[in-house]
Amino acid sequence: MDKFNSIKRASIFGVIGNIFLLIIKLLIGVVTNSQAMIGDALNSAGDIFASVMTFIGNKIASKGCDDDHNLGHGKAEYIYSMFISIIMFMMTYSIISGSIKSFFHPEKYMFSWGLIFVCLITIFIKSILYFYTRRLYKKHNNLLLDANSKDHRNDCYLTSLNLVACVFSLNGIYFVDGVVGILIGIWIFISAYEIFKKSYDVLMDKCISDDTKQKVYEIISRHKEIKNVTHFNSTPVGYQYQISFTIFVDGNMSTFDSHKIANDLEKEIDKEIEEVFLTVIHVNPIEID
C-alpha cells in the first residue's frame, strides 16, 4: 500500500501546484497578450487533468484481486495514462494552431516583470514536483508517476523558453513568442506520444523485456535437474507481468520431487525479479539416456 499512498500524495500535490500555476499564468498571459504564456497556462490545465487522472487511476489500480478481476486492477494505471496522453494531443493542436497564427501575424504584447516572476515561480515549483515524483517513480516503477515526473520536467524547460520570449519582447522582437508557443506544442506532443505508446504496449499485452526474460533464464539455470524450457509466455499485470513456461525433468523422478523443483523455482523468480507478479510452471517428463 506504500506505493499507492505515495502516488496518491504525488497526485494531490500536483493538483494543488498546477491550480496555482494555472491561475497566475492565465492572468499574466491575458493581461500581457503573451501567446506563449497562455499556451503555458493551457499546459497547466492539462497538468491538473493529468494529476486527477493519476489519482483516479491509482485508486482503481490499488484494488486487489476479486472474482471478476483475477489478476487485480493494475492495468487501470495504463488506461488512465492513455486518457492523459489523448488530452495532451488535443492541447497540442490548440497551442500550435494559435502559435502559428501568432508567428505569421505577431501582435505586440506588453512586457511585464510579472511575466518574469511567473516564469521563475513556475520553474521553482515544477522543479520541486519533478524531483519528488521522479524519486517515487524510481522507487515504485509506476507509469503514472513517470508521466507526471516527465510533465513536471518538461514544464521547467518550456517555461525557460518563455523567459527567452520575454527577453526578446523587451527588445521589440515579438515573433519569438509564437515560435516558443509552437515549441511548447511540439514538446507536449512528444511527451503525449511516449505516454500513449507505453500504455498501448501494456494494454495490447506486449511481452516481457529481453533483459527480464534473461534474468528468469539465469535463475532457471541454477537448477541442473531442469533439462529444457519451452512455451515461455508473459502477460502484463499493471507494471508487472505474469509469466508461464514448461520445464522438462527426468521422467524417472517422482511427481513430488519434480513439482518441488517447480514450486521452488516459482518462489525464487517471484522474490528476485520485481517485474514478475506471478510465475506459473508446467512440468513435463523427459527420457534420460
VOBA-1610 file (N, C-alpha, C; in pm, whole numbers, padded with zeros to 5 digits, always signed):
BEGIN
Met+00082-00122+00000Met+00000+00000+00000Met+00085+00127+00000Asp+00215+00111+00036Asp+00303+00228+00037Asp+00311+00290-00101Lys+00315+00204-00203Lys+00321+00252-00341Lys+00199+00336-00374Phe+00082+00286-00346Phe-00041+00356-00382Phe-00061+00484-00300Asn-00019+00483-00175Asn-00027+00605-00093Asn+00069+00711-00144Ser+00186+00668-00191Ser+00284+00763-00246Ser+00230+00830-00372Ile+00168+00750-00459Ile+00112+00804-00583Ile-00004+00897-00552Lys-00083+00863-00452Lys-00196+00947-00411Lys-00146+01084-00366Arg-00043+01086-00283Arg+00013+01214-00236Arg+00071+01294-00352Ala+00140+01227-00443Ala+00201+01295-00557Ala+00094+01361-00644Ser-00018+01291-00665Ser-00126+01346-00748Ser-00192+01465-00680Ile-00210+01459-00549Ile-00271+01571-00476Ile-00180+01693-00480Phe-00051+01674-00457Phe+00045+01785-00464Phe+00045+01844-00605Gly+00034+01756-00707Gly+00032+01803-00845Gly-00089+01889-00875Val-00206+01849-00825Val-00329+01926-00846Val-00317+02064-00781Ile-00272+02068-00657Ile-00261+02195-00584Ile-00162+02289-00654Gly-00044+02236-00687Gly+00058+02318-00751Gly+00014+02370-00886Asn-00051+02284-00966Asn-00090+02324-01101Asn-00209+02420-01103Ile-00299+02409-01007Ile-00409+02505-00999Ile-00353+02646-00973Phe-00258+02653-00881Phe-00194+02782-00851Phe-00125+02838-00975Leu-00049+02754-01045Leu+00024+02800-01164Leu-00072+02837-01276Leu-00181+02761-01293Leu-00279+02793-01397Leu-00335+02934-01377Ile-00370+02966-01254Ile-00430+03097-01225Ile-00334+03211-01257Ile-00211+03202-01208Ile-00118+03314-01228Ile-00070+03323-01373Lys-00055+03209-01441Lys-00013+03211-01582Lys-00122+03271-01669Leu-00246+03230-01646Leu-00357+03279-01728Leu-00378+03428-01708Leu-00370+03472-01585Leu-00388+03615-01556Leu-00281+03699-01625Ile-00156+03663-01609Ile-00048+03743-01668Ile-00045+03728-01820Gly-00085+03609-01870Gly-00087+03587-02014Gly-00192+03673-02083Val-00312+03680-02023Val-00421+03762-02079Val-00388+03910-02069Val-00335+03952-01956Val-00303+04094-01934Val-00197+04142-02032Thr-00095+04058-02056Thr+00016+04099-02144Thr-00002+04055-02289Asn-00106+03973-02316Asn-00132+03920-02450Asn-00018+03830-02498Ser+00043+03757-02408Ser+00152+03666-02443Ser+00095+03529-02478Gln+00110+03490-02608Gln+00059+03361-02653Gln+00137+03246-02588Ala+00267+03268-02568Ala+00349+03165-02506Ala+00302+03138-02363Met+00271+03245-02290Met+00227+03228-02151Met+00086+03168-02145Ile+00001+03208-02240Ile-00134+03149-02245Ile-00123+03000-02277Gly-00032+02966-02370Gly-00010+02825-02402Gly+00043+02749-02282Asp+00129+02814-02206Asp+00182+02753-02084Asp+00071+02732-01982Ala-00024+02827-01978Ala-00138+02814-01886Ala-00225+02695-01925Leu-00248+02679-02056Leu-00325+02564-02103Leu-00255+02433-02068Asn-00122+02437-02075Asn-00045+02320-02037Asn-00067+02286-01889Ser-00076+02390-01805Ser-00102+02369-01662Ser-00242+02311-01641Ala-00337+02355-01724Ala-00472+02299-01715Ala-00468+02149-01746Gly-00389+02114-01846Gly-00372+01973-01878Gly-00303+01898-01765Asp-00211+01966-01698Asp-00141+01904-01585Asp-00238+01873-01470Ile-00335+01962-01450Ile-00435+01938-01346Ile-00514+01811-01381Phe-00556+01803-01506Phe-00630+01685-01552Phe-00545+01560-01534Ala-00415+01570-01568Ala-00326+01455-01556Ala-00314+01410-01410Ser-00306+01506-01319Ser-00295+01472-01177Ser-00423+01407-01126Val-00538+01456-01175Val-00666+01397-01135Val-00677+01254-01189Met-00636+01235-01315Met-00638+01101-01374Met-00543+01008-01300Thr-00430+01063-01255Thr-00335+00984-01177Thr-00400+00937-01047Phe-00472+01028-00983Phe-00540+00996-00857Phe-00643+00886-00877Ile-00727+00902-00980Ile-00834+00804-01005Ile-00775+00670-01048Gly-00680+00675-01143Gly-00619+00552-01191Gly-00550+00476-01080Asn-00481+00548-00994Asn-00412+00486-00882Asn-00511+00422-00784Lys-00624+00490-00761Lys-00725+00439-00669Lys-00782+00306-00718Ile-00808+00299-00848Ile-00862+00176-00905Ile-00755+00066-00907Ala-00631+00104-00946Ala-00524+00005-00956Ala-00487-00054-00820Ser-00516+00019-00713Ser-00480-00028-00578Ser-00571-00140-00529Lys-00682-00162-00599Lys-00773-00270-00558Lys-00709-00406-00586Gly-00731-00499-00498Gly-00673-00631-00513Gly-00751-00720-00609Cys-00715-00847-00611Cys-00784-00944-00697Cys-00925-00971-00644Asp-01016-00998-00736Asp-01151-01039-00697Asp-01203-01140-00798Asp-01327-01181-00784Asp-01383-01285-00872Asp-01389-01241-01017Asp-01408-01110-01040Asp-01419-01059-01177Asp-01284-01020-01236His-01187-00991-01149His-01054-00950-01194His-00951-01034-01119Asn-00924-01152-01173Asn-00838-01248-01104Asn-00694-01201-01088Leu-00651-01112-01176Leu-00513-01061-01170Leu-00507-00920-01115Gly-00615-00876-01050Gly-00615-00743-00992Gly-00658-00635-01090His-00634-00510-01054His-00678-00396-01134His-00561-00310-01182Gly-00442-00372-01191Gly-00321-00297-01222Gly-00323-00222-01355Lys-00396-00274-01454Lys-00396-00209-01585Lys-00469-00076-01585Ala-00539-00045-01475Ala-00610+00084-01468Ala-00515+00201-01486Glu-00392+00187-01433Glu-00297+00298-01445Glu-00261+00325-01590Tyr-00265+00221-01675Tyr-00232+00240-01816Tyr-00350+00296-01893Ile-00471+00257-01853Ile-00590+00314-01917Ile-00597+00463-01890Tyr-00573+00502-01766Tyr-00581+00645-01732Tyr-00461+00723-01783Ser-00348+00655-01798Ser-00233+00720-01862Ser-00264+00750-02008Met-00338+00659-02072Met-00377+00683-02211Met-00474+00801-02221Phe-00566+00813-02123Phe-00654+00930-02119Phe-00572+01059-02114Ile-00469+01058-02031Ile-00383+01175-02016Ile-00319+01210-02150Ser-00268+01110-02220Ser-00199+01135-02347Ser-00296+01190-02452Ile-00419+01141-02455Ile-00518+01189-02553Ile-00551+01336-02530Ile-00569+01375-02404Ile-00593+01516-02372Ile-00474+01601-02413Met-00354+01549-02392Met-00233+01622-02430Met-00225+01641-02581Phe-00269+01540-02659Phe-00272+01553-02805Phe-00368+01667-02846Met-00483+01672-02780Met-00581+01777-02811Met-00526+01916-02776Met-00454+01925-02666Met-00393+02052-02627Met-00289+02095-02728Thr-00215+01997-02781Thr-00110+02026-02879Thr-00167+02100-03000Tyr-00280+02050-03051Tyr-00343+02114-03167Tyr-00381+02258-03137Ser-00442+02280-03021Ser-00488+02413-02984Ser-00371+02510-02970Ile-00265+02465-02904Ile-00150+02552-02880Ile-00074+02584-03009Ile-00049+02481-03090Ile+00029+02502-03212Ile-00047+02589-03313Ser-00178+02564-03329Ser-00255+02644-03425Ser-00256+02792-03385Gly-00274+02820-03256Gly-00273+02959-03210Gly-00136+03022-03222Ser-00032+02944-03199Ser+00104+02998-03206Ser+00148+03024-03349Ile+00104+02938-03444Ile+00136+02961-03586Ile+00075+03092-03632Lys-00049+03115-03590Lys-00115+03242-03622Lys-00039+03359-03563Ser+00009+03343-03441Ser+00085+03449-03374Ser+00219+03472-03443Phe+00277+03365-03499Phe+00408+03378-03566Phe+00396+03458-03694Phe+00294+03426-03778Phe+00278+03496-03906Phe+00212+03632-03890His+00137+03650-03782His+00074+03779-03755His+00104+03819-03610Pro+00232+03847-03584Pro+00271+03876-03446Pro+00202+04000-03391Glu+00152+03989-03272Glu+00091+04102-03204Glu+00180+04145-03088Lys+00192+04273-03074Lys+00274+04322-02964Lys+00206+04288-02832Tyr+00285+04243-02741Tyr+00230+04223-02608Tyr+00313+04302-02508Met+00250+04343-02406Met+00312+04432-02309Met+00411+04356-02221Phe+00537+04402-02225Phe+00636+04340-02138Phe+00601+04372-01994Ser+00615+04273-01910Ser+00586+04293-01768Ser+00682+04210-01686Trp+00730+04268-01576Trp+00814+04191-01486Trp+00734+04077-01423Gly+00601+04090-01432Gly+00516+03982-01383Gly+00539+03855-01462Leu+00567+03869-01596Leu+00598+03753-01679Leu+00722+03681-01627Ile+00824+03759-01596Ile+00948+03703-01544Ile+00923+03633-01411Phe+00845+03700-01325Phe+00815+03645-01192Phe+00741+03511-01203Val+00640+03508-01290Val+00560+03386-01308Val+00649+03272-01361Cys+00737+03304-01454Cys+00826+03202-01508Cys+00916+03144-01398Leu+00973+03231-01316Leu+01063+03186-01210Leu+00988+03103-01105Ile+00866+03147-01069Ile+00786+03072-00973Ile+00751+02934-01029Thr+00715+02930-01159Thr+00680+02803-01223Thr+00798+02706-01221Ile+00916+02756-01258Ile+01036+02671-01260Ile+01066+02617-01121Phe+01050+02703-01020Phe+01077+02662-00882Phe+00981+02551-00837Ile+00851+02574-00856Ile+00750+02476-00811Ile+00761+02346-00889Lys+00779+02358-01020Lys+00785+02238-01103Lys+00912+02157-01077Ser+01020+02223-01041Ser+01144+02151-01009Ser+01124+02067-00884Ile+01057+02125-00784Ile+01029+02050-00660Ile+00941+01929-00691Leu+00833+01951-00770Leu+00742+01842-00804Leu+00812+01735-00887Tyr+00902+01777-00975Tyr+00975+01681-01060Tyr+01062+01589-00976Phe+01146+01647-00890Phe+01237+01564-00811Phe+01160+01474-00714Tyr+01047+01522-00666Tyr+00964+01443-00574Tyr+00903+01322-00647Thr+00838+01348-00761Thr+00773+01239-00834Thr+00875+01145-00899Arg+00990+01199-00940Arg+01091+01114-01002Arg+01148+01015-00901Arg+01167+01061-00777Arg+01216+00974-00671Arg+01116+00862-00646Leu+00987+00897-00645Leu+00883+00795-00623Leu+00876+00699-00741Tyr+00895+00750-00863Tyr+00891+00663-00982Tyr+01003+00560-00976Lys+01124+00603-00940Lys+01237+00510-00932Lys+01213+00405-00824Lys+01140+00443-00721Lys+01111+00351-00612Lys+01003+00251-00650His+00897+00297-00720His+00781+00211-00745His+00765+00167-00891Asn+00842+00227-00985Asn+00834+00190-01127Asn+00690+00196-01179Asn+00625+00310-01160Asn+00485+00328-01196Asn+00472+00424-01314Leu+00397+00386-01419Leu+00386+00468-01538Leu+00320+00602-01510Leu+00219+00605-01422Leu+00154+00731-01389Leu+00253+00829-01328Leu+00339+00780-01240Leu+00441+00866-01180Leu+00544+00908-01283Asp+00579+00818-01374Asp+00673+00851-01480Asp+00617+00963-01568Ala+00490+00951-01606Ala+00425+01053-01689Ala+00422+01187-01618Asn+00389+01186-01488Asn+00382+01310-01412Asn+00518+01373-01394Ser+00620+01292-01365Ser+00754+01348-01345Ser+00807+01409-01473Lys+00785+01343-01586Lys+00830+01398-01715Lys+00755+01526-01748Asp+00628+01531-01711Asp+00549+01650-01736Asp+00602+01768-01655His+00635+01744-01529His+00693+01849-01445His+00828+01896-01501Arg+00909+01802-01546Arg+01040+01836-01603Arg+01024+01917-01730Asn+00933+01874-01817Asn+00910+01947-01941Asn+00865+02089-01915Asp+00782+02106-01813Asp+00733+02241-01779Asp+00848+02333-01741Cys+00948+02278-01673Cys+01066+02360-01637Cys+01136+02409-01763Tyr+01154+02318-01860Tyr+01221+02355-01984Tyr+01137+02456-02064Leu+01008+02428-02074Leu+00921+02512-02155Leu+00907+02653-02097Thr+00900+02661-01966Thr+00890+02793-01903Thr+01020+02870-01920Ser+01131+02798-01927Ser+01259+02863-01955Ser+01256+02927-02094Leu+01190+02859-02190Leu+01174+02917-02323Leu+01087+03042-02317Asn+00990+03041-02228Asn+00907+03160-02210Asn+00990+03279-02164Leu+01087+03253-02080Leu+01177+03359-02035Leu+01253+03420-02153Val+01293+03330-02246Val+01364+03378-02367Val+01273+03470-02448Ala+01145+03431-02463Ala+01049+03514-02537Ala+01032+03649-02470Cys+01030+03652-02338Cys+01016+03777-02264Cys+01133+03871-02291Val+01254+03814-02295Val+01373+03896-02320Val+01368+03956-02459Phe+01326+03877-02559Phe+01317+03928-02695Phe+01211+04037-02705Ser+01101+04020-02635Ser+00995+04121-02639Ser+01042+04253-02582Leu+01132+04246-02488Leu+01187+04367-02427Leu+01263+04449-02530Asn+01313+04381-02635Asn+01386+04447-02743Asn+01299+04466-02868Gly+01169+04452-02852Gly+01077+04477-02963Gly+01065+04364-03063Ile+01112+04245-03031Ile+01104+04129-03120Ile+00993+04038-03068Tyr+00879+04036-03140Tyr+00761+03969-03087Tyr+00731+03832-03150Phe+00788+03804-03269Phe+00755+03677-03335Phe+00808+03557-03256Val+00908+03581-03171Val+00964+03472-03091Val+00858+03412-02999Asp+00762+03496-02959Asp+00653+03448-02873Asp+00577+03335-02941Gly+00551+03350-03073Gly+00483+03246-03149Gly+00569+03122-03165Val+00700+03144-03186Val+00793+03031-03201Val+00796+02947-03073Val+00802+03016-02960Val+00805+02945-02831Val+00675+02866-02811Gly+00562+02926-02850Gly+00434+02856-02839Gly+00433+02729-02922Ile+00490+02735-03043Ile+00498+02618-03130Ile+00587+02510-03066Leu+00701+02553-03011Leu+00792+02459-02945Leu+00724+02391-02826Ile+00645+02467-02751Ile+00571+02411-02640Ile+00475+02302-02689Gly+00405+02332-02799Gly+00311+02236-02855Gly+00379+02109-02901Ile+00495+02124-02968Ile+00570+02008-03014Ile+00618+01923-02897Trp+00665+01991-02792Trp+00716+01920-02675Trp+00604+01839-02608Ile+00487+01900-02597Ile+00373+01831-02537Ile+00335+01710-02622Phe+00340+01725-02755Phe+00306+01615-02846Phe+00400+01497-02825Ile+00530+01525-02815Ile+00629+01418-02797Ile+00605+01346-02665Ser+00580+01422-02559Ser+00553+01361-02428Ser+00427+01276-02433Ala+00323+01328-02501Ala+00197+01255-02513Ala+00218+01123-02589Tyr+00299+01128-02694Tyr+00325+01007-02773Tyr+00395+00900-02689Glu+00494+00942-02609Glu+00568+00848-02526Glu+00475+00779-02426Ile+00387+00858-02362Ile+00294+00802-02265Ile+00194+00709-02334Phe+00143+00753-02450Phe+00046+00673-02524Phe+00106+00538-02564Lys+00229+00540-02613Lys+00294+00416-02660Lys+00315+00318-02545Lys+00361+00367-02430Lys+00381+00278-02315Lys+00249+00216-02271Ser+00144+00298-02266Ser+00013+00250-02226Ser-00040+00148-02327Tyr-00027+00180-02455Tyr-00075+00092-02562Tyr-00005-00043-02557Asp+00127-00041-02536Asp+00203-00166-02533Asp+00152-00260-02425Val+00126-00205-02305Val+00079-00289-02195Val-00063-00338-02221Leu-00151-00248-02265Leu-00290-00286-02288Leu-00303-00388-02402Met-00205-00388-02493Met-00204-00485-02603Met-00119-00607-02567Asp-00089-00621-02436Asp-00018-00739-02385Asp+00119-00759-02449Lys+00197-00652-02454Lys+00334-00663-02503Lys+00413-00754-02410Cys+00498-00838-02468Cys+00570-00936-02389Cys+00676-00871-02300Ile+00724-00947-02204Ile+00824-00900-02109Ile+00953-00865-02183Ser+01033-00775-02127Ser+01155-00731-02194Ser+01257-00845-02202Asp+01348-00835-02299Asp+01451-00938-02315Asp+01540-00946-02192Asp+01568-00831-02130Asp+01654-00829-02011Asp+01590-00907-01896Thr+01460-00884-01875Thr+01391-00954-01767Thr+01380-01103-01798Lys+01355-01133-01924Lys+01346-01274-01963Lys+01479-01344-01939Gln+01589-01274-01966Gln+01721-01331-01943Gln+01745-01357-01795Lys+01694-01267-01709Lys+01706-01287-01564Lys+01634-01415-01521Val+01518-01438-01581Val+01442-01559-01549Val+01522-01683-01586Tyr+01581-01681-01707Tyr+01657-01797-01753Tyr+01782-01820-01668Glu+01840-01712-01616Glu+01957-01727-01530Glu+01920-01798-01400Ile+01801-01768-01347Ile+01754-01836-01226Ile+01724-01982-01257Ile+01663-02007-01373Ile+01631-02145-01413Ile+01759-02228-01424Ser+01866-02165-01476Ser+01992-02238-01499Ser+02056-02287-01369Arg+02014-02234-01254Arg+02069-02281-01127Arg+02022-02423-01094His+01911-02462-01154His+01852-02593-01126His+01896-02692-01235Lys+01999-02767-01204Lys+02057-02859-01302Lys+01962-02972-01340Glu+01860-02995-01254Glu+01764-03102-01285Glu+01676-03066-01405Ile+01668-02936-01438Ile+01584-02892-01549Ile+01663-02908-01679Lys+01613-02990-01768Lys+01685-03022-01891Lys+01647-02932-02009Asn+01528-02875-02004Asn+01485-02791-02116Asn+01370-02701-02070Val+01351-02589-02141Val+01243-02494-02111Val+01175-02455-02242Thr+01041-02465-02245Thr+00967-02426-02367Thr+00842-02347-02329His+00774-02299-02431His+00644-02231-02417His+00648-02115-02316Phe+00749-02032-02327Phe+00760-01916-02238Phe+00661-01808-02283Asn+00570-01769-02192Asn+00471-01665-02223Asn+00467-01563-02109Ser+00426-01441-02143Ser+00413-01336-02041Ser+00292-01250-02071Thr+00227-01203-01964Thr+00109-01117-01975Thr+00123-01002-01877Pro+00110-00876-01925Pro+00122-00762-01834Pro+00012-00762-01728Val+00052-00731-01604Val-00042-00713-01493Val+00000-00582-01425Gly-00061-00471-01467Gly-00013-00342-01418Gly+00127-00320-01470Tyr+00220-00281-01382Tyr+00357-00259-01425Tyr+00439-00387-01417Gln+00376-00497-01373Gln+00444-00625-01363Gln+00389-00723-01467Tyr+00440-00848-01461Tyr+00399-00949-01557Tyr+00367-01081-01487Gln+00271-01153-01544Gln+00255-01293-01509Gln+00327-01372-01617Ile+00414-01463-01577Ile+00487-01544-01675Ile+00454-01691-01655Ser+00465-01767-01761Ser+00443-01911-01754Ser+00536-01980-01853Phe+00577-02100-01820Phe+00661-02178-01911Phe+00658-02324-01868Thr+00709-02409-01955Thr+00713-02553-01928Thr+00858-02596-01905Ile+00881-02673-01801Ile+01015-02729-01777Ile+01011-02880-01797Phe+01124-02934-01842Phe+01135-03079-01865Phe+01237-03136-01767Val+01196-03239-01695Val+01284-03305-01597Val+01286-03456-01624Asp+01378-03523-01557Asp+01392-03668-01572Asp+01260-03737-01542Gly+01212-03818-01637Gly+01084-03887-01621Gly+01083-03988-01509Asn+01203-04030-01465Asn+01211-04125-01356Asn+01199-04059-01219Met+01200-03927-01218Met+01188-03853-01093Met+01045-03864-01041Ser+01029-03867-00908Ser+00895-03878-00851Ser+00816-03750-00878Thr+00684-03763-00880Thr+00597-03647-00902Thr+00621-03541-00795Phe+00639-03587-00671Phe+00663-03494-00561Phe+00791-03413-00585Asp+00899-03482-00620Asp+01028-03414-00639Asp+01025-03318-00758Ser+00961-03358-00868Ser+00957-03272-00987Ser+00875-03147-00961His+00766-03160-00886His+00683-03043-00859His+00746-02954-00751Lys+00828-03014-00665Lys+00901-02933-00567Lys+00999-02841-00639Ile+01063-02892-00743Ile+01154-02809-00823Ile+01079-02690-00882Ala+00961-02717-00937Ala+00880-02611-00997Ala+00835-02510-00891Asn+00791-02558-00777Asn+00744-02468-00670Asn+00857-02380-00619Asp+00975-02440-00597Asp+01090-02363-00550Asp+01131-02257-00653Leu+01126-02297-00779Leu+01164-02205-00887Leu+01067-02087-00896Glu+00939-02115-00882Glu+00838-02009-00883Glu+00864-01907-00772Lys+00894-01956-00653Lys+00920-01867-00540Lys+01045-01783-00562Glu+01149-01843-00618Glu+01274-01771-00644Glu+01252-01657-00744Ile+01180-01686-00852Ile+01158-01584-00956Ile+01073-01470-00902Asp+00964-01505-00833Asp+00875-01401-00779Asp+00946-01313-00676Lys+01039-01371-00602Lys+01110-01298-00498Lys+01220-01210-00554Glu+01292-01260-00654Glu+01412-01192-00701Glu+01389-01093-00816Ile+01280-01109-00889Ile+01257-01022-01005Ile+01134-00936-00980Glu+01154-00808-00961Glu+01047-00714-00928Glu+00941-00709-01037Glu+00983-00726-01162Glu+00889-00714-01274Glu+00789-00829-01281Val+00815-00937-01210Val+00729-01055-01216Val+00628-01055-01102Phe+00500-01058-01139Phe+00390-01061-01041Phe+00358-01205-01000Leu+00360-01295-01098Leu+00324-01434-01070Leu+00392-01524-01172Thr+00444-01638-01123Thr+00508-01736-01211Thr+00429-01867-01205Val+00394-01920-01323Val+00322-02047-01332Val+00405-02142-01417Ile+00439-02258-01360Ile+00528-02353-01428Ile+00458-02487-01448His+00464-02535-01571His+00412-02669-01604His+00530-02765-01613Val+00516-02885-01556Val+00624-02983-01554Val+00595-03097-01650Asn+00692-03126-01736Asn+00680-03240-01828Asn+00798-03336-01807Pro+00774-03468-01818Pro+00883-03564-01804Pro+00959-03580-01935Ile+01087-03614-01924Ile+01167-03638-02042Ile+01251-03763-02018Glu+01272-03841-02121Glu+01351-03964-02105Glu+01498-03931-02105Ile+01571-03976-02004Ile+01714-03952-01991Ile+01788-04081-02023Asp+01881-04072-02118Asp+01957-04191-02155Asp+02052-04232-02042
//
